[in-house]
Amino acid sequence: MIRIGTRGSQLALWQSYSIGRLLHAQGHEVDIQVIRTTGDRMQEATFAEVGTKGMFTLEIEEALAAGRIDLAVHSLKDLPTELPDGFEIGATPKRVDARDVVVSREYGSLAELPAGARVGTSSLRRRAQLRYLRPDLEYAEFRGNVDTRLRKLGEGQADAIILAAAGLDRLEKTEWVRERLEPEVMCPAAGQGALGIEIRADDAETAAVLAFLDDAKTRFAVTAERVGLAGLGGGCQVPIGIHCRAMGDGRYEILGAVADPAGERVIRSRAIGNDGDDAESLGQAIASDLLRLGARELFEGIGTH
């Protein structure tokens, strides 16, 4: 019996049940346990009010440490770049679309939004990059799960919202998706579109069970992203985007973007690594270059821990 811990949102359950089905197909019995986290209890608060370190993972990790569950399925972008002692990422399944999307009932793209249109997002990263691209729009704090945000959009609380493509694709809620923003335009969060399966570091048995789920290209990319984010001292409250992708020729491209929260300036960088290189070096390279270009000055004063 493999016990999986998960948040109770529709998306979190979808992700956990999808992993559960794959494990079941390998002959394992699976039990899925819903665990309510700090982030779930404070859906209407802003990230700054909640404090972001482990807001969606702390209670799940407590259950993992106590042995009440054997693994936890997370959206990887919710996992802090440094896991607490005693835990590790046991597998990173193949990543899906990492892009952000424009969701709207009336407008077909970001460019079609008229001046003064109201855009909802809870992410400082998205808001800062959008303000740079479209300073003529109004931006509103939009928290809640996917259904809550779509309901608010339907009620007219915003003209458009920005969400991760992965969640909408997984839940098949793409009716109002109007545009998928390329990473060069809206650089995604580190780990976006990927799952991280967290286990106890000393649990060799569960690690062996999960080995078939690990996708080497995804692990390389998200490792580079998370190392880069850590090198910049970033979390959910800092407007940092980092995205790494395989180029199809044995090389990896990593993109980084750090935005002034007011949207007045965006610093971008790009680096290339080979398949034989280590992901950590590529992540460190993008962080070093962004810092060289003045990234730290853009988010000084924002809480990073």
MARMITOR-97904 format. One record per residue: residue number from 1; residue in three letters; x, z, y of N, C-alpha, C in turn. Coordinates in steps of 0.2 Angstrom, whole numbers, plus 5000, padded with zeros to 4 digits. Each point is the difference from the previous one (the first is absolute). Layout:
N
   seq   type    n.u    n.w    n.v   ca.u   ca.w   ca.v    c.u    c.w    c.v
   NUM    Ala      X      Z      Y      X      Z      Y      X      Z      Y
...
REM end
This chain:
305
   seq   type    n.u    n.w    n.v   ca.u   ca.w   ca.v    c.u    c.w    c.v
     1    Met   5004   5000   4994   4996   5000   5006   5004   5000   5006
     2    Ile   4999   4995   5005   5004   5000   5006   4995   5001   5005
     3    Arg   5002   5006   5004   4995   5002   5006   5003   4997   5006
     4    Ile   4995   4996   5004   5002   4997   5006   4997   5004   5006
     5    Gly   5003   5002   5005   4998   5003   5006   4999   4995   5005
     6    Thr   4994   5000   5004   4999   4995   5005   4995   5003   5005
     7    Arg   5001   4997   5006   4995   5002   5006   4993   4997   4997
     8    Gly   4995   5002   5004   4993   4998   4998   4997   4994   5004
     9    Ser   5004   4997   5004   4997   4994   5004   4999   4995   4995
    10    Gln   4996   4995   5002   4998   4994   4995   5006   4996   4999
    11    Leu   5005   4999   5005   5006   4997   4998   5005   5003   4996
    12    Ala   5001   5007   5001   5004   5004   4996   4998   5000   4993
    13    Leu   4993   5000   4999   4997   5000   4993   5001   4993   4997
    14    Trp   4999   4995   5003   5001   4993   4998   5007   5000   4997
    15    Gln   5005   5002   5004   5007   4999   4999   5002   5004   4993
    16    Ser   4997   5007   5000   5002   5004   4994   4996   4997   4994
    17    Tyr   4994   4998   5000   4997   4997   4994   5003   4994   4998
    18    Ser   5003   4996   5005   5004   4994   4998   5006   5001   4996
    19    Ile   5004   5006   5002   5005   5002   4996   4998   5003   4993
    20    Gly   4995   5004   5001   4997   5003   4994   4998   4994   4994
    21    Arg   4997   4995   5002   4999   4995   4996   5006   4997   4996
    22    Leu   5005   4999   5005   5006   4997   4997   5003   5005   4995
    23    Leu   5000   5006   5001   5003   5005   4996   4996   5000   4993
    24    His   4993   5000   5001   4996   5000   4994   5001   4994   4996
    25    Ala   5001   4994   5003   5002   4994   4996   5006   5001   4996
    26    Gln   5005   5005   5002   5006   5001   4996   4999   5006   4995
    27    Gly   4993   5002   4999   4999   5005   4995   4999   5007   5002
    28    His   5001   5001   5007   4999   5007   5002   4993   5002   5002
    29    Glu   4999   5006   4999   4993   5003   5002   5002   5002   5008
    30    Val   4995   4999   5004   5001   5002   5007   4994   5004   5003
    31    Asp   5002   5005   5004   4995   5004   5003   5002   5000   5008
    32    Ile   4995   4998   5004   5001   4999   5007   4997   5006   5004
    33    Gln   5004   5004   5004   4998   5006   5003   5001   4999   5008
    34    Val   4994   5001   5003   5000   4999   5007   5002   5006   5004
    35    Ile   5004   5000   5004   5003   5005   5004   4999   4999   5008
    36    Arg   4997   5005   5003   4999   4999   5007   5006   5002   5004
    37    Thr   5002   4996   5005   5006   5001   5004   4999   5002   5007
    38    Thr   5005   5002   5003   4999   5002   5007   4997   4994   5004
    39    Gly   5003   4994   4999   4998   4994   5004   4993   4999   4998
    40    Asp   4997   5001   4994   4993   4999   4999   4996   5005   5003
    41    Arg   5002   5006   5001   4995   5005   5003   5000   4999   5008
    42    Met   5005   4996   5003   5000   4999   5007   4999   4993   5002
    43    Gln   4995   4996   4997   4999   4993   5001   5000   4998   5007
    44    Glu   4997   5004   5004   4998   4998   5007   5006   5002   5005
    45    Ala   5004   5004   4998   5006   5002   5004   5005   4995   5001
    46    Thr   5004   5000   5005   5005   4995   5001   5006   5002   4995
    47    Phe   5005   4995   4999   5005   5002   4996   5005   5005   5004
    48    Ala   5000   5000   5006   5004   5004   5004   4997   5007   5000
    49    Glu   4993   5001   4999   4997   5006   5000   5001   5004   4993
    50    Val   5000   4995   4995   5001   5003   4993   5007   5002   4998
    51    Gly   5005   4996   5003   5007   5000   4998   5001   4996   4993
    52    Thr   5004   4996   5000   5000   4995   4995   5004   5001   4994
    53    Lys   5004   5004   5000   5005   5001   4994   4996   5002   4994
    54    Gly   4999   4996   4995   4997   5002   4994   4992   5001   5001
    55    Met   4997   4998   5005   4993   5001   5001   4996   4998   4995
    56    Phe   5002   4994   4996   4996   4997   4995   5003   5002   4993
    57    Thr   5005   5004   5000   5004   5001   4993   5001   5007   4998
    58    Leu   5000   5005   5005   5002   5007   4999   4996   5003   4994
    59    Glu   4993   5000   5000   4996   5003   4995   5001   4997   4993
    60    Ile   5001   4993   5000   5001   4997   4994   5007   5002   4997
    61    Glu   5005   5000   5004   5007   5002   4998   5000   5007   4997
    62    Glu   4996   5005   5003   4999   5007   4998   4997   4999   4993
    63    Ala   4995   4996   4998   4997   5000   4994   5005   4997   4995
    64    Leu   5004   4995   5002   5006   4997   4996   5005   5005   4998
    65    Ala   5002   5004   5005   5005   5005   4999   4998   5005   4995
    66    Ala   4993   5002   5000   4997   5005   4996   4999   4998   4993
    67    Gly   5001   4993   4999   4998   4997   4993   4993   4999   4999
    68    Arg   4996   5000   5005   4993   4999   4999   4998   4992   4999
    69    Ile   5005   4996   5003   5000   4993   4999   5007   4997   4998
    70    Asp   5000   4994   4997   5006   4998   4998   5003   4995   5005
    71    Leu   4996   4996   5004   5002   4996   5005   4995   4999   5006
    72    Ala   5002   4997   5005   4996   4999   5006   5001   4993   5002
    73    Val   4994   4997   5001   5000   4993   5003   4999   5000   5007
    74    His   5005   4998   5004   4999   5000   5008   5001   4993   5002
    75    Ser   4997   4999   5006   5002   4994   5004   5007   5002   5003
    76    Leu   5005   4996   4998   5006   5002   5002   5002   5001   5007
    77    Lys   4996   4997   5005   5001   5001   5007   4998   5007   5002
    78    Asp   4996   5004   4995   4998   5007   5002   5006   5005   4997
    79    Leu   5004   4998   4996   5005   5004   4998   5006   5001   5005
    80    Pro   5002   5006   5001   5006   5001   5005   5006   4997   4997
    81    Thr   5004   4998   5004   5006   4996   4998   5005   5005   4996
    82    Glu   5000   5006   5001   5003   5005   4996   4995   5004   4996
    83    Leu   5000   4999   4993   4996   5004   4996   5002   5007   5000
    84    Pro   4996   5005   4999   5002   5007   4999   5004   5001   4993
    85    Asp   5005   5005   5000   5004   5001   4994   4995   5000   4994
    86    Gly   5002   4997   4995   4997   5000   4993   4995   4995   4999
    87    Phe   5000   4995   5005   4995   4994   4999   5004   4994   5001
    88    Glu   4998   4994   4996   5003   4994   5001   4994   4994   4999
    89    Ile   5002   4994   5003   4995   4995   4999   5002   4997   4993
    90    Gly   4995   5000   4995   5001   4998   4993   4999   4993   4999
    91    Ala   4996   4997   5004   4999   4993   5000   4997   4997   5006
    92    Thr   5002   4994   5002   4997   4996   5005   4997   4993   4998
    93    Pro   4994   5000   4998   4997   4994   4997   5000   4994   5005
    94    Lys   4999   4994   4998   5000   4994   5004   4996   5001   5007
    95    Arg   5003   4999   5005   4997   5000   5007   4995   4995   5001
    96    Val   4995   5001   5004   4995   4995   5002   5001   4999   5007
    97    Asp   4996   4996   5003   5001   4998   5007   5001   5006   5005
    98    Ala   5006   5000   5003   5002   5005   5004   4998   5000   5008
    99    Arg   4997   4994   5001   4998   4999   5007   4994   5004   5003
   100    Asp   5000   5000   5007   4994   5003   5003   4995   4995   5001
   101    Val   4994   5001   5001   4995   4995   5001   4996   5002   5006
   102    Val   4997   4995   5003   4995   5001   5006   4993   4999   4997
   103    Val   4996   5005   5000   4993   5001   4998   4995   5000   5005
   104    Ser   4996   4995   5000   4995   5000   5006   4994   4996   4998
   105    Arg   4994   5002   5003   4994   4996   4998   4999   4994   5004
   106    Glu   5003   5000   5006   4999   4995   5005   5006   4995   5001
   107    Tyr   5006   5003   5000   5005   4996   5002   5005   4998   4995
   108    Gly   5003   4994   5000   5003   4997   4994   5007   5001   5000
   109    Ser   5003   5003   5005   5007   5002   5000   5002   5004   5005
   110    Leu   5006   5003   5000   5003   5004   5006   5000   4996   5006
   111    Ala   5002   4994   5000   5000   4996   5006   4993   4999   5003
   112    Glu   4995   5000   4996   4993   4999   5002   4997   5006   5004
   113    Leu   5002   5006   4999   4997   5005   5003   5001   5000   5007
   114    Pro   4994   5001   5004   5000   4999   5007   5004   5006   5003
   115    Ala   5002   4999   5006   5003   5006   5004   4995   5005   5001
   116    Gly   5002   5006   4999   4996   5006   5000   4997   5002   4993
   117    Ala   5001   4996   4995   4997   5001   4994   5003   5007   4997
   118    Arg   4996   5003   4996   5002   5007   4997   5002   4999   4993
   119    Val   5006   5002   4999   5003   5000   4993   5001   5007   4997
   120    Gly   4998   5001   4994   5001   5007   4997   5005   5000   4995
   121    Thr   5004   5005   5001   5006   5001   4995   5002   5007   5001
   122    Ser   5002   5003   4994   5003   5007   5000   5007   5000   5000
   123    Ser   5003   4994   5000   5007   5000   4999   5004   4999   5006
   124    Leu   5005   5004   5002   5004   4999   5006   5004   4994   5000
   125    Arg   5002   4998   4994   5004   4994   4998   4996   4994   5002
   126    Arg   4994   4999   4998   4996   4995   5001   4998   4999   5007
   127    Arg   4998   5006   5003   4998   5000   5007   5006   4998   5005
   128    Ala   5006   5002   4999   5005   4999   5004   5002   4992   5000
   129    Gln   5000   4998   4994   5002   4993   4999   4995   4995   5003
   130    Leu   4993   5002   4999   4995   4997   5003   5000   5000   5007
   131    Arg   5001   5006   5003   5000   5000   5008   5006   4995   5002
   132    Tyr   5005   5000   4997   5005   4995   5002   4998   4993   5000
   133    Leu   4996   4998   4995   4997   4993   4999   4994   4999   5004
   134    Arg   4996   5005   5001   4994   4999   5004   4999   5007   5004
   135    Pro   5003   5000   5006   4999   5006   5004   4994   5000   5004
   136    Asp   4996   4994   4999   4993   5000   5003   4995   5003   4996
   137    Leu   5001   5002   4994   4995   5003   4996   5000   5008   5001
   138    Glu   4994   5003   4998   4999   5007   5000   5001   5002   4992
   139    Tyr   5003   5006   5000   5002   5002   4993   4997   5007   4999
   140    Ala   4996   5001   4994   4996   5006   4999   5003   5003   4993
   141    Glu   5000   5007   5000   5002   5003   4994   4995   4999   4995
   142    Phe   5001   4998   4994   4996   4999   4994   5002   5003   4994
   143    Arg   4998   5005   4998   5002   5003   4993   4994   5000   4996
   144    Gly   5002   5002   4993   4995   5000   4995   5002   4995   4995
   145    Asn   4996   5000   4994   5002   4995   4995   4998   4993   5001
   146    Val   5001   4996   4996   4998   4993   5001   4993   4999   5002
   147    Asp   4996   5003   4996   4992   4999   5001   4998   5003   5007
   148    Thr   5003   5006   5002   4998   5003   5006   5002   4995   5006
   149    Arg   5006   4997   4999   5003   4996   5006   4995   4994   5000
   150    Leu   4999   4997   4994   4996   4994   5000   4993   5001   5003
   151    Arg   4997   5006   4998   4993   5002   5003   5001   5001   5008
   152    Lys   5005   5003   5002   5001   5001   5008   5000   4993   5003
   153    Leu   5004   4995   4997   5000   4994   5002   4993   4996   5000
   154    Gly   4996   5001   4995   4994   4997   5000   4995   5003   5005
   155    Glu   5001   5007   5002   4996   5003   5005   5002   4998   5007
   156    Gly   5005   4996   5000   5002   4998   5007   5004   5004   5004
   157    Gln   5004   5005   4996   5004   5005   5004   5007   4996   5001
   158    Ala   5001   4994   4998   5006   4996   5002   4998   4993   4999
   159    Asp   5004   4996   5003   4999   4993   4999   5004   4997   4994
   160    Ala   5005   5004   4998   5005   4998   4995   5003   5006   4998
   161    Ile   5002   5001   4993   5005   5005   4998   5006   4997   4996
   162    Ile   5005   5004   5000   5006   4997   4996   5001   5005   4994
   163    Leu   5000   4997   4994   5001   5003   4994   5005   4997   4996
   164    Ala   5002   5003   4994   5005   4997   4996   4996   4996   4995
   165    Ala   5003   4994   4999   4997   4995   4996   4999   5003   4993
   166    Ala   5005   5003   4997   4999   5003   4993   4994   5004   4998
   167    Gly   4998   5004   5005   4994   5004   4998   4994   4996   5000
   168    Leu   4999   4996   5005   4994   4995   5000   5000   4996   4994
   169    Asp   5006   4997   4998   5000   4995   4995   4998   5004   4993
   170    Arg   5003   5006   4999   4999   5004   4994   4992   5002   4999
   171    Leu   4997   5001   5006   4993   5002   5000   4995   4994   5001
   172    Glu   5003   4994   5000   4996   4994   5001   4995   5001   5006
   173    Lys   5003   5002   5006   4996   5001   5006   5004   4996   5005
   174    Thr   5000   4993   4999   5004   4996   5005   4995   4995   5004
   175    Glu   4993   5002   5000   4996   4996   5003   5001   4998   5007
   176    Trp   5002   5006   5004   5002   4999   5007   5007   4999   5001
   177    Val   5004   4999   4995   5008   4999   5002   5000   4993   5003
   178    Arg   5003   5000   5006   5000   4994   5004   5007   4997   5000
   179    Glu   5005   5004   5000   5007   4998   5000   5005   5005   4997
   180    Arg   5005   4997   4996   5005   5004   4997   5006   4999   5005
   181    Leu   5003   5006   5002   5005   4999   5005   5007   5000   4997
   182    Glu   5004   4995   5001   5006   4999   4997   5005   5006   5002
   183    Pro   5005   5002   4996   5004   5006   5002   5004   4998   5006
   184    Glu   5002   4994   5002   5003   4998   5006   4996   5002   5006
   185    Val   4993   5000   4999   4996   5002   5005   4998   5007   5001
   186    Met   4998   5003   4994   4998   5007   4999   5004   5003   4994
   187    Cys   5006   5003   5001   5004   5002   4995   4997   5006   4996
   188    Pro   4998   5000   4994   4997   5005   4996   5004   5006   5000
   189    Ala   4996   5005   4997   5003   5007   4999   5005   4999   4994
   190    Ala   5005   5004   4999   5004   5001   4994   4995   5002   4994
   191    Gly   5001   4996   4995   4996   5001   4994   4993   4997   5000
   192    Gln   4998   4997   5005   4993   4998   5001   4999   4995   4994
   193    Gly   4994   5000   4997   4998   4996   4995   5003   5001   4993
   194    Ala   5004   5006   5000   5003   5002   4993   4997   5007   4998
   195    Leu   5000   5001   4994   4998   5007   4997   5007   5003   4998
   196    Gly   5000   5007   5001   5005   5004   4997   4997   5005   4995
   197    Ile   5003   5000   4994   4998   5005   4995   5005   5005   5000
   198    Glu   4997   5006   5002   5005   5006   5001   4999   5004   4994
   199    Ile   5006   5002   4997   5001   5005   4994   5004   5005   5002
   200    Arg   5001   5005   4995   5005   5006   5001   5006   4996   4998
   201    Ala   5006   5002   5003   5006   4997   4999   5003   5002   4993
   202    Asp   4998   5005   4997   5002   5002   4994   4996   4998   4994
   203    Asp   4995   4996   5001   4995   4998   4995   5002   4993   4997
   204    Ala   5005   5000   4996   5003   4994   4997   4994   4996   4996
   205    Glu   4996   5004   4997   4995   4997   4996   4995   4995   5004
   206    Thr   4998   5003   5005   4995   4996   5005   5004   4994   5003
   207    Ala   5006   5001   5002   5004   4995   5002   5000   4994   4996
   208    Ala   5001   5002   4993   5001   4994   4995   4993   4997   4999
   209    Val   4995   5003   5000   4993   4998   5000   4999   4995   5005
   210    Leu   5002   5001   5006   4999   4996   5006   5004   4994   5001
   211    Ala   5006   5000   4996   5005   4995   5001   4997   4993   5001
   212    Phe   4995   4998   4996   4997   4993   4999   4997   4998   5007
   213    Leu   4998   5005   5004   4996   4999   5006   5005   4998   5006
   214    Asp   5006   5002   4999   5005   4999   5006   5002   4993   5001
   215    Asp   4999   4997   5006   5002   4993   5002   5006   5000   5004
   216    Ala   5005   4997   4997   5007   5001   5003   5000   4997   5008
   217    Lys   4997   4995   5001   5000   4997   5007   4996   5004   5005
   218    Thr   4995   5003   4997   4996   5005   5005   5004   5006   5001
   219    Arg   5003   5003   4995   5005   5006   5001   5005   4999   5005
   220    Phe   5003   4994   4999   5006   4998   5005   4997   5000   5007
   221    Ala   4995   4997   5001   4997   4999   5007   4998   5006   5003
   222    Val   4996   5004   4996   4998   5006   5003   5005   5006   5001
   223    Thr   5005   4999   4995   5006   5005   5001   5003   4998   5007
   224    Ala   5002   4994   5001   5003   4998   5006   4996   5002   5006
   225    Glu   4993   4999   5000   4996   5002   5005   5000   5008   5002
   226    Arg   5000   5004   4994   4999   5007   5001   5007   5003   5002
   227    Val   5006   4997   4998   5006   5002   5003   5001   4998   5007
   228    Gly   4997   4994   5002   5001   4998   5007   4995   5005   5004
   229    Leu   4994   5002   4998   4996   5004   5004   5003   5007   5000
   230    Ala   5003   5002   4995   5003   5007   5000   5006   5000   5005
   231    Gly   5004   4994   5000   5006   5000   5005   4998   5000   5007
   232    Leu   4994   4998   5001   4997   5000   5007   4997   5007   5002
   233    Gly   4999   5004   4995   4996   5006   5001   4993   4999   5001
   234    Gly   4997   4996   4996   4993   4998   5002   4995   5003   4995
   235    Gly   4994   5000   5002   4994   5002   4996   4994   4997   5003
   236    Cys   4994   5002   4999   4994   4997   5002   4999   5001   5007
   237    Gln   5003   5004   5004   4999   5001   5007   5005   4996   5004
   238    Val   5004   4996   4997   5005   4996   5003   4999   4993   4999
   239    Pro   5000   4995   5005   4998   4993   5000   5005   4996   4997
   240    Ile   5002   5001   4993   5005   4996   4997   4997   4996   4994
   241    Gly   5001   4993   5000   4999   4996   4995   5006   4998   4996
   242    Ile   5000   5000   4994   5005   4997   4996   4998   4997   4994
   243    His   5002   4994   4999   4997   4996   4994   5006   4996   4997
   244    Cys   5000   5000   4993   5005   4997   4996   4997   4995   4995
   245    Arg   5002   4994   4999   4997   4996   4996   5005   4995   4996
   246    Ala   4999   4998   4994   5004   4996   4996   4999   4993   5003
   247    Met   5006   4996   5001   5000   4994   5003   4999   4994   4995
   248    Gly   5000   5002   4994   5000   4994   4995   5006   4997   4997
   249    Asp   5006   5002   5004   5006   4997   4998   5005   5005   4998
   250    Gly   4998   5006   4998   5004   5006   4998   5002   5004   5006
   251    Arg   4997   4999   5006   5002   5004   5005   4993   5003   5003
   252    Tyr   5002   5006   5004   4994   5004   5003   5001   4999   5007
   253    Glu   4994   5000   5004   5000   5000   5007   4997   5007   5002
   254    Ile   5002   5003   5004   4997   5006   5003   4999   5000   5008
   255    Leu   4994   5001   5002   4998   5000   5007   4999   5007   5002
   256    Gly   5002   5001   5006   4999   5007   5003   4997   4999   5008
   257    Ala   4995   5004   5001   4998   5000   5007   4998   5007   5002
   258    Val   5003   5002   5006   4998   5006   5003   4997   4999   5007
   259    Ala   4995   5003   5001   4996   4999   5007   5000   5006   5004
   260    Asp   5000   4999   5006   4998   5005   5005   4993   5002   4999
   261    Pro   4998   5006   5000   4993   5002   4999   4995   4996   5005
   262    Ala   5003   4999   5006   4996   4997   5005   4999   4993   4999
   263    Gly   5004   4997   4996   5000   4993   4998   5004   4996   5005
   264    Glu   5004   5003   5004   5004   4996   5005   5006   4996   4998
   265    Arg   5002   5003   4994   5006   4997   4997   5000   5000   4992
   266    Val   5002   4995   4997   5001   5000   4993   5007   4998   4998
   267    Ile   5004   5004   4996   5006   4998   4998   5000   4997   4993
   268    Arg   5002   4994   4998   5000   4998   4993   5007   4998   4998
   269    Ser   5000   5000   4993   5007   4999   4997   4998   4997   4993
   270    Arg   5005   4996   4997   4999   4997   4994   5007   5000   4996
   271    Ala   5000   5001   4994   5006   5000   4996   4998   4997   4993
   272    Ile   5006   4997   4997   4999   4997   4994   5004   5004   4994
   273    Gly   4998   5001   4994   5004   5003   4995   4999   4995   4994
   274    Asn   5005   5001   4995   5000   4996   4994   4997   5004   4995
   275    Asp   4998   4997   4994   4997   5004   4995   5005   5005   4997
   276    Gly   5006   4998   5000   5005   5005   4997   5002   5005   5005
   277    Asp   4998   5000   5006   5001   5006   5005   4996   5006   4998
   278    Asp   5001   5005   5002   4996   5006   4999   4995   5001   5006
   279    Ala   4994   5002   4998   4994   5000   5005   5002   5005   5006
   280    Glu   5003   5005   4998   5002   5005   5005   5004   4997   5006
   281    Ser   5005   4996   4998   5004   4997   5005   4996   4996   5005
   282    Leu   4996   4996   4997   4996   4996   5004   4995   5004   5005
   283    Gly   4997   5005   4998   4996   5005   5004   5005   5003   5005
   284    Gln   5006   5002   4998   5004   5003   5005   5002   4995   5006
   285    Ala   5001   4994   4998   5002   4994   5004   4995   4999   5006
   286    Ile   4993   5000   4998   4995   4999   5004   4999   5005   5005
   287    Ala   5001   5007   4997   4999   5006   5005   5006   5000   5005
   288    Ser   5006   4998   4998   5006   5001   5004   4999   4995   5006
   289    Asp   4998   4994   4998   4999   4994   5005   4995   5002   5005
   290    Leu   4994   5003   4998   4995   5002   5004   5002   5005   5005
   291    Leu   5004   5005   4997   5002   5005   5005   5005   4998   5005
   292    Arg   5004   4995   4997   5005   4997   5005   4997   4996   5006
   293    Leu   4994   4998   4998   4996   4996   5005   4996   5004   5005
   294    Gly   5000   5007   4998   4997   5005   5005   4993   5003   4997
   295    Ala   4999   4999   4994   4994   5003   4997   4998   5007   5001
   296    Arg   5005   5004   5000   4999   5007   5001   4997   5002   5006
   297    Glu   5002   4996   5005   4998   5002   5007   4992   4998   5001
   298    Leu   4998   4995   4996   4993   4998   5000   4995   5006   4998
   299    Phe   5003   5004   4995   4995   5005   4997   5002   5007   5001
   300    Glu   5005   5001   5005   5002   5007   5002   4993   5003   5002
   301    Gly   5000   5007   4998   4994   5004   5002   4994   4999   4996
   302    Ile   5000   4996   4995   4995   4999   4995   5002   5005   4994
   303    Gly   4995   5004   4998   5002   5004   4994   5001   4996   4994
   304    Thr   5006   5001   4997   5002   4996   4994   5000   5004   4993
   305    His   4998   5006   5000   5001   5004   4994   4993   5004   5000
REM end
